[in-house]
Amino acid sequence: MASLTQIELITERVERLLVRYQEQQRTNVLLTEQLALLTHERDSLKSRLSAARARVDALLERLPASTTNQKGEA
C-alpha cells in the first residue's frame, strides 16, 4: 500500500509539472507576440523620428545665415 501512495504522489507531482509546463508555454507565446509588437512599434517610432529630424534639418537649412550668426553672437 505504501508503494501505491508513493506512485500516487509521483503521479500528482508529474501532473502539476505538466500543468506548469503548459502555462509556461502559453506565457512564452504571449511574450513572443508582445515582443514582436513592441519591436514593430519601436521600428515605426525610429522611422518617424528620422523623418522628423530630416524635416528639422531641412528647415534649419532654409534659415538665413544672418539669423544664425546673430543668435550665436548674442
CHARMM internal coordinates of N, CA and C (Angstrom, degrees):
IC EDIT
DIST 1 N 1 CA 1.4409
DIST 1 CA 1 C 1.5222
ANGL 1 N 1 CA 1 C 111.69
DIST 1 C 2 N 1.3308
ANGL 1 CA 1 C 2 N 116.26
DIHE 1 N 1 CA 1 C 2 N -37.35
DIST 2 N 2 CA 1.4592
ANGL 1 C 2 N 2 CA 119.99
DIHE 1 CA 1 C 2 N 2 CA 179.09
DIST 2 CA 2 C 1.5327
ANGL 2 N 2 CA 2 C 110.27
DIHE 1 C 2 N 2 CA 2 C -63.14
DIST 2 C 3 N 1.3258
ANGL 2 CA 2 C 3 N 115.74
DIHE 2 N 2 CA 2 C 3 N -34.58
DIST 3 N 3 CA 1.4585
ANGL 2 C 3 N 3 CA 120.31
DIHE 2 CA 2 C 3 N 3 CA 178.89
DIST 3 CA 3 C 1.5256
ANGL 3 N 3 CA 3 C 110.74
DIHE 2 C 3 N 3 CA 3 C -64.49
DIST 3 C 4 N 1.3131
ANGL 3 CA 3 C 4 N 117.00
DIHE 3 N 3 CA 3 C 4 N -40.60
DIST 4 N 4 CA 1.4621
ANGL 3 C 4 N 4 CA 121.45
DIHE 3 CA 3 C 4 N 4 CA 178.66
DIST 4 CA 4 C 1.5236
ANGL 4 N 4 CA 4 C 110.13
DIHE 3 C 4 N 4 CA 4 C -64.04
DIST 4 C 5 N 1.2919
ANGL 4 CA 4 C 5 N 117.48
DIHE 4 N 4 CA 4 C 5 N -41.75
DIST 5 N 5 CA 1.4601
ANGL 4 C 5 N 5 CA 121.10
DIHE 4 CA 4 C 5 N 5 CA 178.85
DIST 5 CA 5 C 1.5270
ANGL 5 N 5 CA 5 C 109.87
DIHE 4 C 5 N 5 CA 5 C -62.41
DIST 5 C 6 N 1.3028
ANGL 5 CA 5 C 6 N 116.42
DIHE 5 N 5 CA 5 C 6 N -41.31
DIST 6 N 6 CA 1.4655
ANGL 5 C 6 N 6 CA 120.71
DIHE 5 CA 5 C 6 N 6 CA 178.47
DIST 6 CA 6 C 1.5271
ANGL 6 N 6 CA 6 C 110.18
DIHE 5 C 6 N 6 CA 6 C -62.26
DIST 6 C 7 N 1.3201
ANGL 6 CA 6 C 7 N 117.08
DIHE 6 N 6 CA 6 C 7 N -42.09
DIST 7 N 7 CA 1.4644
ANGL 6 C 7 N 7 CA 121.72
DIHE 6 CA 6 C 7 N 7 CA 178.60
DIST 7 CA 7 C 1.5224
ANGL 7 N 7 CA 7 C 110.28
DIHE 6 C 7 N 7 CA 7 C -65.00
DIST 7 C 8 N 1.3236
ANGL 7 CA 7 C 8 N 116.75
DIHE 7 N 7 CA 7 C 8 N -41.58
DIST 8 N 8 CA 1.4605
ANGL 7 C 8 N 8 CA 120.40
DIHE 7 CA 7 C 8 N 8 CA 178.45
DIST 8 CA 8 C 1.5307
ANGL 8 N 8 CA 8 C 110.97
DIHE 7 C 8 N 8 CA 8 C -62.47
DIST 8 C 9 N 1.3252
ANGL 8 CA 8 C 9 N 117.10
DIHE 8 N 8 CA 8 C 9 N -41.99
DIST 9 N 9 CA 1.4605
ANGL 8 C 9 N 9 CA 120.81
DIHE 8 CA 8 C 9 N 9 CA 178.22
DIST 9 CA 9 C 1.5239
ANGL 9 N 9 CA 9 C 111.56
DIHE 8 C 9 N 9 CA 9 C -62.56
DIST 9 C 10 N 1.3063
ANGL 9 CA 9 C 10 N 115.43
DIHE 9 N 9 CA 9 C 10 N -42.80
DIST 10 N 10 CA 1.4689
ANGL 9 C 10 N 10 CA 119.95
DIHE 9 CA 9 C 10 N 10 CA 178.48
DIST 10 CA 10 C 1.5184
ANGL 10 N 10 CA 10 C 110.03
DIHE 9 C 10 N 10 CA 10 C -64.82
DIST 10 C 11 N 1.3309
ANGL 10 CA 10 C 11 N 116.30
DIHE 10 N 10 CA 10 C 11 N -41.65
DIST 11 N 11 CA 1.4642
ANGL 10 C 11 N 11 CA 120.84
DIHE 10 CA 10 C 11 N 11 CA 179.53
DIST 11 CA 11 C 1.5154
ANGL 11 N 11 CA 11 C 110.81
DIHE 10 C 11 N 11 CA 11 C -61.56
DIST 11 C 12 N 1.3285
ANGL 11 CA 11 C 12 N 117.33
DIHE 11 N 11 CA 11 C 12 N -45.76
DIST 12 N 12 CA 1.4632
ANGL 11 C 12 N 12 CA 121.06
DIHE 11 CA 11 C 12 N 12 CA 178.43
DIST 12 CA 12 C 1.5227
ANGL 12 N 12 CA 12 C 111.57
DIHE 11 C 12 N 12 CA 12 C -60.89
DIST 12 C 13 N 1.3102
ANGL 12 CA 12 C 13 N 114.94
DIHE 12 N 12 CA 12 C 13 N -42.27
DIST 13 N 13 CA 1.4640
ANGL 12 C 13 N 13 CA 119.07
DIHE 12 CA 12 C 13 N 13 CA -179.18
DIST 13 CA 13 C 1.5231
ANGL 13 N 13 CA 13 C 110.80
DIHE 12 C 13 N 13 CA 13 C -65.22
DIST 13 C 14 N 1.3193
ANGL 13 CA 13 C 14 N 117.31
DIHE 13 N 13 CA 13 C 14 N -42.92
DIST 14 N 14 CA 1.4621
ANGL 13 C 14 N 14 CA 121.20
DIHE 13 CA 13 C 14 N 14 CA 178.16
DIST 14 CA 14 C 1.5280
ANGL 14 N 14 CA 14 C 110.07
DIHE 13 C 14 N 14 CA 14 C -62.47
DIST 14 C 15 N 1.3303
ANGL 14 CA 14 C 15 N 117.28
DIHE 14 N 14 CA 14 C 15 N -42.21
DIST 15 N 15 CA 1.4607
ANGL 14 C 15 N 15 CA 120.75
DIHE 14 CA 14 C 15 N 15 CA 178.63
DIST 15 CA 15 C 1.5271
ANGL 15 N 15 CA 15 C 111.25
DIHE 14 C 15 N 15 CA 15 C -62.05
DIST 15 C 16 N 1.3446
ANGL 15 CA 15 C 16 N 116.65
DIHE 15 N 15 CA 15 C 16 N -41.69
DIST 16 N 16 CA 1.4705
ANGL 15 C 16 N 16 CA 120.10
DIHE 15 CA 15 C 16 N 16 CA 177.61
DIST 16 CA 16 C 1.5282
ANGL 16 N 16 CA 16 C 110.78
DIHE 15 C 16 N 16 CA 16 C -64.05
DIST 16 C 17 N 1.3256
ANGL 16 CA 16 C 17 N 116.02
DIHE 16 N 16 CA 16 C 17 N -40.46
DIST 17 N 17 CA 1.4638
ANGL 16 C 17 N 17 CA 119.57
DIHE 16 CA 16 C 17 N 17 CA 178.26
DIST 17 CA 17 C 1.5279
ANGL 17 N 17 CA 17 C 111.40
DIHE 16 C 17 N 17 CA 17 C -64.24
DIST 17 C 18 N 1.3232
ANGL 17 CA 17 C 18 N 116.48
DIHE 17 N 17 CA 17 C 18 N -38.08
DIST 18 N 18 CA 1.4668
ANGL 17 C 18 N 18 CA 119.76
DIHE 17 CA 17 C 18 N 18 CA 177.58
DIST 18 CA 18 C 1.5197
ANGL 18 N 18 CA 18 C 111.54
DIHE 17 C 18 N 18 CA 18 C -64.87
DIST 18 C 19 N 1.3288
ANGL 18 CA 18 C 19 N 116.85
DIHE 18 N 18 CA 18 C 19 N -40.49
DIST 19 N 19 CA 1.4678
ANGL 18 C 19 N 19 CA 120.83
DIHE 18 CA 18 C 19 N 19 CA 177.91
DIST 19 CA 19 C 1.5297
ANGL 19 N 19 CA 19 C 109.78
DIHE 18 C 19 N 19 CA 19 C -63.35
DIST 19 C 20 N 1.3194
ANGL 19 CA 19 C 20 N 116.26
DIHE 19 N 19 CA 19 C 20 N -45.23
DIST 20 N 20 CA 1.4693
ANGL 19 C 20 N 20 CA 119.93
DIHE 19 CA 19 C 20 N 20 CA 178.29
DIST 20 CA 20 C 1.5221
ANGL 20 N 20 CA 20 C 110.97
DIHE 19 C 20 N 20 CA 20 C -61.89
DIST 20 C 21 N 1.3180
ANGL 20 CA 20 C 21 N 116.91
DIHE 20 N 20 CA 20 C 21 N -40.15
DIST 21 N 21 CA 1.4580
ANGL 20 C 21 N 21 CA 121.00
DIHE 20 CA 20 C 21 N 21 CA 178.71
DIST 21 CA 21 C 1.5359
ANGL 21 N 21 CA 21 C 110.54
DIHE 20 C 21 N 21 CA 21 C -61.53
DIST 21 C 22 N 1.3411
ANGL 21 CA 21 C 22 N 116.61
DIHE 21 N 21 CA 21 C 22 N -45.01
DIST 22 N 22 CA 1.4627
ANGL 21 C 22 N 22 CA 120.28
DIHE 21 CA 21 C 22 N 22 CA 179.32
DIST 22 CA 22 C 1.5279
ANGL 22 N 22 CA 22 C 110.89
DIHE 21 C 22 N 22 CA 22 C -63.48
DIST 22 C 23 N 1.3290
ANGL 22 CA 22 C 23 N 117.00
DIHE 22 N 22 CA 22 C 23 N -39.39
DIST 23 N 23 CA 1.4638
ANGL 22 C 23 N 23 CA 120.34
DIHE 22 CA 22 C 23 N 23 CA 177.03
DIST 23 CA 23 C 1.5237
ANGL 23 N 23 CA 23 C 110.75
DIHE 22 C 23 N 23 CA 23 C -63.29
DIST 23 C 24 N 1.3153
ANGL 23 CA 23 C 24 N 116.50
DIHE 23 N 23 CA 23 C 24 N -41.20
DIST 24 N 24 CA 1.4588
ANGL 23 C 24 N 24 CA 120.75
DIHE 23 CA 23 C 24 N 24 CA 178.81
DIST 24 CA 24 C 1.5311
ANGL 24 N 24 CA 24 C 110.76
DIHE 23 C 24 N 24 CA 24 C -64.48
DIST 24 C 25 N 1.3099
ANGL 24 CA 24 C 25 N 115.97
DIHE 24 N 24 CA 24 C 25 N -38.22
DIST 25 N 25 CA 1.4651
ANGL 24 C 25 N 25 CA 120.09
DIHE 24 CA 24 C 25 N 25 CA 178.09
DIST 25 CA 25 C 1.5311
ANGL 25 N 25 CA 25 C 110.32
DIHE 24 C 25 N 25 CA 25 C -63.02
DIST 25 C 26 N 1.3305
ANGL 25 CA 25 C 26 N 116.83
DIHE 25 N 25 CA 25 C 26 N -45.58
DIST 26 N 26 CA 1.4730
ANGL 25 C 26 N 26 CA 120.63
DIHE 25 CA 25 C 26 N 26 CA 179.07
DIST 26 CA 26 C 1.5249
ANGL 26 N 26 CA 26 C 110.38
DIHE 25 C 26 N 26 CA 26 C -63.20
DIST 26 C 27 N 1.3186
ANGL 26 CA 26 C 27 N 115.90
DIHE 26 N 26 CA 26 C 27 N -43.13
DIST 27 N 27 CA 1.4617
ANGL 26 C 27 N 27 CA 119.53
DIHE 26 CA 26 C 27 N 27 CA 178.75
DIST 27 CA 27 C 1.5169
ANGL 27 N 27 CA 27 C 110.47
DIHE 26 C 27 N 27 CA 27 C -61.71
DIST 27 C 28 N 1.3118
ANGL 27 CA 27 C 28 N 116.97
DIHE 27 N 27 CA 27 C 28 N -41.32
DIST 28 N 28 CA 1.4611
ANGL 27 C 28 N 28 CA 121.02
DIHE 27 CA 27 C 28 N 28 CA 179.19
DIST 28 CA 28 C 1.5219
ANGL 28 N 28 CA 28 C 111.30
DIHE 27 C 28 N 28 CA 28 C -61.68
DIST 28 C 29 N 1.3184
ANGL 28 CA 28 C 29 N 116.82
DIHE 28 N 28 CA 28 C 29 N -42.27
DIST 29 N 29 CA 1.4681
ANGL 28 C 29 N 29 CA 120.58
DIHE 28 CA 28 C 29 N 29 CA 178.82
DIST 29 CA 29 C 1.5296
ANGL 29 N 29 CA 29 C 109.82
DIHE 28 C 29 N 29 CA 29 C -62.56
DIST 29 C 30 N 1.3302
ANGL 29 CA 29 C 30 N 116.74
DIHE 29 N 29 CA 29 C 30 N -46.04
DIST 30 N 30 CA 1.4659
ANGL 29 C 30 N 30 CA 120.31
DIHE 29 CA 29 C 30 N 30 CA 179.65
DIST 30 CA 30 C 1.5227
ANGL 30 N 30 CA 30 C 111.48
DIHE 29 C 30 N 30 CA 30 C -62.08
DIST 30 C 31 N 1.3197
ANGL 30 CA 30 C 31 N 117.03
DIHE 30 N 30 CA 30 C 31 N -42.68
DIST 31 N 31 CA 1.4604
ANGL 30 C 31 N 31 CA 120.20
DIHE 30 CA 30 C 31 N 31 CA 179.56
DIST 31 CA 31 C 1.5263
ANGL 31 N 31 CA 31 C 111.76
DIHE 30 C 31 N 31 CA 31 C -66.39
DIST 31 C 32 N 1.3115
ANGL 31 CA 31 C 32 N 116.42
DIHE 31 N 31 CA 31 C 32 N -36.77
DIST 32 N 32 CA 1.4667
ANGL 31 C 32 N 32 CA 120.29
DIHE 31 CA 31 C 32 N 32 CA 177.28
DIST 32 CA 32 C 1.5223
ANGL 32 N 32 CA 32 C 110.45
DIHE 31 C 32 N 32 CA 32 C -64.19
DIST 32 C 33 N 1.3304
ANGL 32 CA 32 C 33 N 116.85
DIHE 32 N 32 CA 32 C 33 N -42.41
DIST 33 N 33 CA 1.4615
ANGL 32 C 33 N 33 CA 120.72
DIHE 32 CA 32 C 33 N 33 CA 177.59
DIST 33 CA 33 C 1.5276
ANGL 33 N 33 CA 33 C 110.57
DIHE 32 C 33 N 33 CA 33 C -63.88
DIST 33 C 34 N 1.3299
ANGL 33 CA 33 C 34 N 116.18
DIHE 33 N 33 CA 33 C 34 N -43.57
DIST 34 N 34 CA 1.4670
ANGL 33 C 34 N 34 CA 120.27
DIHE 33 CA 33 C 34 N 34 CA 179.88
DIST 34 CA 34 C 1.5312
ANGL 34 N 34 CA 34 C 110.46
DIHE 33 C 34 N 34 CA 34 C -63.40
DIST 34 C 35 N 1.3134
ANGL 34 CA 34 C 35 N 116.69
DIHE 34 N 34 CA 34 C 35 N -40.82
DIST 35 N 35 CA 1.4621
ANGL 34 C 35 N 35 CA 120.29
DIHE 34 CA 34 C 35 N 35 CA 178.08
DIST 35 CA 35 C 1.5281
ANGL 35 N 35 CA 35 C 110.76
DIHE 34 C 35 N 35 CA 35 C -61.18
DIST 35 C 36 N 1.3173
ANGL 35 CA 35 C 36 N 117.06
DIHE 35 N 35 CA 35 C 36 N -42.39
DIST 36 N 36 CA 1.4603
ANGL 35 C 36 N 36 CA 120.82
DIHE 35 CA 35 C 36 N 36 CA 179.35
DIST 36 CA 36 C 1.5287
ANGL 36 N 36 CA 36 C 110.31
DIHE 35 C 36 N 36 CA 36 C -63.03
DIST 36 C 37 N 1.3273
ANGL 36 CA 36 C 37 N 117.53
DIHE 36 N 36 CA 36 C 37 N -43.16
DIST 37 N 37 CA 1.4640
ANGL 36 C 37 N 37 CA 120.70
DIHE 36 CA 36 C 37 N 37 CA 178.55
DIST 37 CA 37 C 1.5243
ANGL 37 N 37 CA 37 C 111.35
DIHE 36 C 37 N 37 CA 37 C -63.47
DIST 37 C 38 N 1.3140
ANGL 37 CA 37 C 38 N 117.09
DIHE 37 N 37 CA 37 C 38 N -45.28
DIST 38 N 38 CA 1.4584
ANGL 37 C 38 N 38 CA 120.56
DIHE 37 CA 37 C 38 N 38 CA -178.82
DIST 38 CA 38 C 1.5279
ANGL 38 N 38 CA 38 C 111.60
DIHE 37 C 38 N 38 CA 38 C -67.71
DIST 38 C 39 N 1.3104
ANGL 38 CA 38 C 39 N 116.97
DIHE 38 N 38 CA 38 C 39 N -35.02
DIST 39 N 39 CA 1.4623
ANGL 38 C 39 N 39 CA 120.35
DIHE 38 CA 38 C 39 N 39 CA 176.65
DIST 39 CA 39 C 1.5213
ANGL 39 N 39 CA 39 C 110.16
DIHE 38 C 39 N 39 CA 39 C -65.00
DIST 39 C 40 N 1.3179
ANGL 39 CA 39 C 40 N 116.31
DIHE 39 N 39 CA 39 C 40 N -43.19
DIST 40 N 40 CA 1.4677
ANGL 39 C 40 N 40 CA 120.81
DIHE 39 CA 39 C 40 N 40 CA 177.64
DIST 40 CA 40 C 1.5340
ANGL 40 N 40 CA 40 C 110.22
DIHE 39 C 40 N 40 CA 40 C -62.86
DIST 40 C 41 N 1.3315
ANGL 40 CA 40 C 41 N 116.72
DIHE 40 N 40 CA 40 C 41 N -44.13
DIST 41 N 41 CA 1.4643
ANGL 40 C 41 N 41 CA 120.57
DIHE 40 CA 40 C 41 N 41 CA 179.22
DIST 41 CA 41 C 1.5296
ANGL 41 N 41 CA 41 C 110.53
DIHE 40 C 41 N 41 CA 41 C -62.46
DIST 41 C 42 N 1.3351
ANGL 41 CA 41 C 42 N 117.24
DIHE 41 N 41 CA 41 C 42 N -43.44
DIST 42 N 42 CA 1.4673
ANGL 41 C 42 N 42 CA 121.32
DIHE 41 CA 41 C 42 N 42 CA 178.63
DIST 42 CA 42 C 1.5238
ANGL 42 N 42 CA 42 C 110.79
DIHE 41 C 42 N 42 CA 42 C -59.97
DIST 42 C 43 N 1.3355
ANGL 42 CA 42 C 43 N 116.47
DIHE 42 N 42 CA 42 C 43 N -46.03
DIST 43 N 43 CA 1.4563
ANGL 42 C 43 N 43 CA 120.13
DIHE 42 CA 42 C 43 N 43 CA -179.51
DIST 43 CA 43 C 1.5242
ANGL 43 N 43 CA 43 C 111.04
DIHE 42 C 43 N 43 CA 43 C -62.74
DIST 43 C 44 N 1.3256
ANGL 43 CA 43 C 44 N 116.14
DIHE 43 N 43 CA 43 C 44 N -38.97
DIST 44 N 44 CA 1.4639
ANGL 43 C 44 N 44 CA 120.57
DIHE 43 CA 43 C 44 N 44 CA 177.97
DIST 44 CA 44 C 1.5257
ANGL 44 N 44 CA 44 C 110.64
DIHE 43 C 44 N 44 CA 44 C -64.62
DIST 44 C 45 N 1.3260
ANGL 44 CA 44 C 45 N 116.98
DIHE 44 N 44 CA 44 C 45 N -43.37
DIST 45 N 45 CA 1.4630
ANGL 44 C 45 N 45 CA 120.53
DIHE 44 CA 44 C 45 N 45 CA 179.21
DIST 45 CA 45 C 1.5305
ANGL 45 N 45 CA 45 C 111.50
DIHE 44 C 45 N 45 CA 45 C -65.88
DIST 45 C 46 N 1.3256
ANGL 45 CA 45 C 46 N 116.94
DIHE 45 N 45 CA 45 C 46 N -38.34
DIST 46 N 46 CA 1.4683
ANGL 45 C 46 N 46 CA 119.95
DIHE 45 CA 45 C 46 N 46 CA 177.00
DIST 46 CA 46 C 1.5218
ANGL 46 N 46 CA 46 C 110.52
DIHE 45 C 46 N 46 CA 46 C -62.85
DIST 46 C 47 N 1.3150
ANGL 46 CA 46 C 47 N 116.23
DIHE 46 N 46 CA 46 C 47 N -40.31
DIST 47 N 47 CA 1.4581
ANGL 46 C 47 N 47 CA 120.88
DIHE 46 CA 46 C 47 N 47 CA 179.17
DIST 47 CA 47 C 1.5239
ANGL 47 N 47 CA 47 C 110.58
DIHE 46 C 47 N 47 CA 47 C -64.78
DIST 47 C 48 N 1.3301
ANGL 47 CA 47 C 48 N 115.92
DIHE 47 N 47 CA 47 C 48 N -44.16
DIST 48 N 48 CA 1.4674
ANGL 47 C 48 N 48 CA 119.90
DIHE 47 CA 47 C 48 N 48 CA 179.12
DIST 48 CA 48 C 1.5283
ANGL 48 N 48 CA 48 C 110.89
DIHE 47 C 48 N 48 CA 48 C -64.39
DIST 48 C 49 N 1.3301
ANGL 48 CA 48 C 49 N 116.97
DIHE 48 N 48 CA 48 C 49 N -39.38
DIST 49 N 49 CA 1.4596
ANGL 48 C 49 N 49 CA 121.14
DIHE 48 CA 48 C 49 N 49 CA 178.19
DIST 49 CA 49 C 1.5280
ANGL 49 N 49 CA 49 C 110.44
DIHE 48 C 49 N 49 CA 49 C -63.27
DIST 49 C 50 N 1.3088
ANGL 49 CA 49 C 50 N 116.49
DIHE 49 N 49 CA 49 C 50 N -42.72
DIST 50 N 50 CA 1.4540
ANGL 49 C 50 N 50 CA 120.45
DIHE 49 CA 49 C 50 N 50 CA 179.08
DIST 50 CA 50 C 1.5279
ANGL 50 N 50 CA 50 C 111.03
DIHE 49 C 50 N 50 CA 50 C -62.36
DIST 50 C 51 N 1.3333
ANGL 50 CA 50 C 51 N 116.57
DIHE 50 N 50 CA 50 C 51 N -42.60
DIST 51 N 51 CA 1.4605
ANGL 50 C 51 N 51 CA 120.43
DIHE 50 CA 50 C 51 N 51 CA 178.43
DIST 51 CA 51 C 1.5295
ANGL 51 N 51 CA 51 C 111.00
DIHE 50 C 51 N 51 CA 51 C -64.23
DIST 51 C 52 N 1.3432
ANGL 51 CA 51 C 52 N 116.62
DIHE 51 N 51 CA 51 C 52 N -40.90
DIST 52 N 52 CA 1.4625
ANGL 51 C 52 N 52 CA 120.40
DIHE 51 CA 51 C 52 N 52 CA 178.89
DIST 52 CA 52 C 1.5273
ANGL 52 N 52 CA 52 C 110.52
DIHE 51 C 52 N 52 CA 52 C -64.73
DIST 52 C 53 N 1.3317
ANGL 52 CA 52 C 53 N 116.93
DIHE 52 N 52 CA 52 C 53 N -41.24
DIST 53 N 53 CA 1.4625
ANGL 52 C 53 N 53 CA 120.05
DIHE 52 CA 52 C 53 N 53 CA 177.90
DIST 53 CA 53 C 1.5219
ANGL 53 N 53 CA 53 C 110.87
DIHE 52 C 53 N 53 CA 53 C -61.83
DIST 53 C 54 N 1.3152
ANGL 53 CA 53 C 54 N 116.26
DIHE 53 N 53 CA 53 C 54 N -41.18
DIST 54 N 54 CA 1.4672
ANGL 53 C 54 N 54 CA 120.31
DIHE 53 CA 53 C 54 N 54 CA 179.30
DIST 54 CA 54 C 1.5246
ANGL 54 N 54 CA 54 C 110.13
DIHE 53 C 54 N 54 CA 54 C -62.68
DIST 54 C 55 N 1.3357
ANGL 54 CA 54 C 55 N 116.83
DIHE 54 N 54 CA 54 C 55 N -41.09
DIST 55 N 55 CA 1.4685
ANGL 54 C 55 N 55 CA 119.72
DIHE 54 CA 54 C 55 N 55 CA 178.39
DIST 55 CA 55 C 1.5247
ANGL 55 N 55 CA 55 C 111.14
DIHE 54 C 55 N 55 CA 55 C -64.82
DIST 55 C 56 N 1.3375
ANGL 55 CA 55 C 56 N 117.10
DIHE 55 N 55 CA 55 C 56 N -43.15
DIST 56 N 56 CA 1.4654
ANGL 55 C 56 N 56 CA 120.86
DIHE 55 CA 55 C 56 N 56 CA 178.67
DIST 56 CA 56 C 1.5226
ANGL 56 N 56 CA 56 C 109.90
DIHE 55 C 56 N 56 CA 56 C -62.94
DIST 56 C 57 N 1.3219
ANGL 56 CA 56 C 57 N 117.24
DIHE 56 N 56 CA 56 C 57 N -44.30
DIST 57 N 57 CA 1.4647
ANGL 56 C 57 N 57 CA 120.09
DIHE 56 CA 56 C 57 N 57 CA 178.07
DIST 57 CA 57 C 1.5279
ANGL 57 N 57 CA 57 C 111.30
DIHE 56 C 57 N 57 CA 57 C -60.09
DIST 57 C 58 N 1.3217
ANGL 57 CA 57 C 58 N 116.41
DIHE 57 N 57 CA 57 C 58 N -41.04
DIST 58 N 58 CA 1.4634
ANGL 57 C 58 N 58 CA 120.36
DIHE 57 CA 57 C 58 N 58 CA 178.76
DIST 58 CA 58 C 1.5286
ANGL 58 N 58 CA 58 C 110.49
DIHE 57 C 58 N 58 CA 58 C -64.03
DIST 58 C 59 N 1.3169
ANGL 58 CA 58 C 59 N 117.29
DIHE 58 N 58 CA 58 C 59 N -40.59
DIST 59 N 59 CA 1.4625
ANGL 58 C 59 N 59 CA 120.08
DIHE 58 CA 58 C 59 N 59 CA 177.98
DIST 59 CA 59 C 1.5225
ANGL 59 N 59 CA 59 C 111.04
DIHE 58 C 59 N 59 CA 59 C -66.10
DIST 59 C 60 N 1.3232
ANGL 59 CA 59 C 60 N 116.99
DIHE 59 N 59 CA 59 C 60 N -40.07
DIST 60 N 60 CA 1.4658
ANGL 59 C 60 N 60 CA 120.30
DIHE 59 CA 59 C 60 N 60 CA 178.28
DIST 60 CA 60 C 1.5235
ANGL 60 N 60 CA 60 C 111.13
DIHE 59 C 60 N 60 CA 60 C -63.42
DIST 60 C 61 N 1.3095
ANGL 60 CA 60 C 61 N 117.08
DIHE 60 N 60 CA 60 C 61 N -36.02
DIST 61 N 61 CA 1.4604
ANGL 60 C 61 N 61 CA 121.08
DIHE 60 CA 60 C 61 N 61 CA 177.65
DIST 61 CA 61 C 1.5236
ANGL 61 N 61 CA 61 C 111.37
DIHE 60 C 61 N 61 CA 61 C -64.24
DIST 61 C 62 N 1.3177
ANGL 61 CA 61 C 62 N 116.58
DIHE 61 N 61 CA 61 C 62 N -30.39
DIST 62 N 62 CA 1.4602
ANGL 61 C 62 N 62 CA 120.68
DIHE 61 CA 61 C 62 N 62 CA -176.95
DIST 62 CA 62 C 1.5229
ANGL 62 N 62 CA 62 C 112.46
DIHE 61 C 62 N 62 CA 62 C -81.20
DIST 62 C 63 N 1.3215
ANGL 62 CA 62 C 63 N 117.84
DIHE 62 N 62 CA 62 C 63 N -14.53
DIST 63 N 63 CA 1.4610
ANGL 62 C 63 N 63 CA 120.15
DIHE 62 CA 62 C 63 N 63 CA 179.47
DIST 63 CA 63 C 1.5220
ANGL 63 N 63 CA 63 C 109.83
DIHE 62 C 63 N 63 CA 63 C -65.88
DIST 63 C 64 N 1.3307
ANGL 63 CA 63 C 64 N 115.15
DIHE 63 N 63 CA 63 C 64 N 141.88
DIST 64 N 64 CA 1.4705
ANGL 63 C 64 N 64 CA 117.20
DIHE 63 CA 63 C 64 N 64 CA 177.63
DIST 64 CA 64 C 1.5352
ANGL 64 N 64 CA 64 C 110.19
DIHE 63 C 64 N 64 CA 64 C -64.82
DIST 64 C 65 N 1.3056
ANGL 64 CA 64 C 65 N 115.40
DIHE 64 N 64 CA 64 C 65 N 147.39
DIST 65 N 65 CA 1.4653
ANGL 64 C 65 N 65 CA 120.37
DIHE 64 CA 64 C 65 N 65 CA -178.29
DIST 65 CA 65 C 1.5207
ANGL 65 N 65 CA 65 C 111.48
DIHE 64 C 65 N 65 CA 65 C -64.37
DIST 65 C 66 N 1.3143
ANGL 65 CA 65 C 66 N 118.90
DIHE 65 N 65 CA 65 C 66 N -34.10
DIST 66 N 66 CA 1.4601
ANGL 65 C 66 N 66 CA 121.63
DIHE 65 CA 65 C 66 N 66 CA -178.67
DIST 66 CA 66 C 1.5303
ANGL 66 N 66 CA 66 C 111.50
DIHE 65 C 66 N 66 CA 66 C -65.55
DIST 66 C 67 N 1.3022
ANGL 66 CA 66 C 67 N 117.53
DIHE 66 N 66 CA 66 C 67 N -34.19
DIST 67 N 67 CA 1.4720
ANGL 66 C 67 N 67 CA 121.12
DIHE 66 CA 66 C 67 N 67 CA 179.38
DIST 67 CA 67 C 1.5272
ANGL 67 N 67 CA 67 C 110.16
DIHE 66 C 67 N 67 CA 67 C -66.15
DIST 67 C 68 N 1.2983
ANGL 67 CA 67 C 68 N 116.91
DIHE 67 N 67 CA 67 C 68 N -42.44
DIST 68 N 68 CA 1.4661
ANGL 67 C 68 N 68 CA 119.02
DIHE 67 CA 67 C 68 N 68 CA 179.80
DIST 68 CA 68 C 1.5098
ANGL 68 N 68 CA 68 C 110.97
DIHE 67 C 68 N 68 CA 68 C -70.66
DIST 68 C 69 N 1.3501
ANGL 68 CA 68 C 69 N 118.09
DIHE 68 N 68 CA 68 C 69 N -34.61
DIST 69 N 69 CA 1.4654
ANGL 68 C 69 N 69 CA 120.52
DIHE 68 CA 68 C 69 N 69 CA 177.73
DIST 69 CA 69 C 1.5203
ANGL 69 N 69 CA 69 C 111.47
DIHE 68 C 69 N 69 CA 69 C -67.85
DIST 69 C 70 N 1.3294
ANGL 69 CA 69 C 70 N 116.94
DIHE 69 N 69 CA 69 C 70 N -41.80
DIST 70 N 70 CA 1.4625
ANGL 69 C 70 N 70 CA 120.07
DIHE 69 CA 69 C 70 N 70 CA -179.83
DIST 70 CA 70 C 1.5235
ANGL 70 N 70 CA 70 C 110.56
DIHE 69 C 70 N 70 CA 70 C -63.45
DIST 70 C 71 N 1.3013
ANGL 70 CA 70 C 71 N 117.74
DIHE 70 N 70 CA 70 C 71 N -40.34
DIST 71 N 71 CA 1.4674
ANGL 70 C 71 N 71 CA 120.49
DIHE 70 CA 70 C 71 N 71 CA 179.05
DIST 71 CA 71 C 1.5132
ANGL 71 N 71 CA 71 C 109.99
DIHE 70 C 71 N 71 CA 71 C -65.76
DIST 71 C 72 N 1.3155
ANGL 71 CA 71 C 72 N 117.26
DIHE 71 N 71 CA 71 C 72 N -36.86
DIST 72 N 72 CA 1.4596
ANGL 71 C 72 N 72 CA 120.29
DIHE 71 CA 71 C 72 N 72 CA -179.51
DIST 72 CA 72 C 1.5149
ANGL 72 N 72 CA 72 C 112.17
DIHE 71 C 72 N 72 CA 72 C -69.51
DIST 72 C 73 N 1.3507
ANGL 72 CA 72 C 73 N 117.44
DIHE 72 N 72 CA 72 C 73 N -30.34
DIST 73 N 73 CA 1.4568
ANGL 72 C 73 N 73 CA 121.21
DIHE 72 CA 72 C 73 N 73 CA -178.90
DIST 73 CA 73 C 1.5185
ANGL 73 N 73 CA 73 C 112.30
DIHE 72 C 73 N 73 CA 73 C -80.97
DIST 73 C 74 N 1.3229
ANGL 73 CA 73 C 74 N 117.55
DIHE 73 N 73 CA 73 C 74 N -26.76
DIST 74 N 74 CA 1.4646
ANGL 73 C 74 N 74 CA 120.83
DIHE 73 CA 73 C 74 N 74 CA -173.68
DIST 74 CA 74 C 1.4775
ANGL 74 N 74 CA 74 C 114.04
DIHE 73 C 74 N 74 CA 74 C -73.12
END
COOR INIT
IC SEED 1 N 1 CA 1 C
IC BUILD
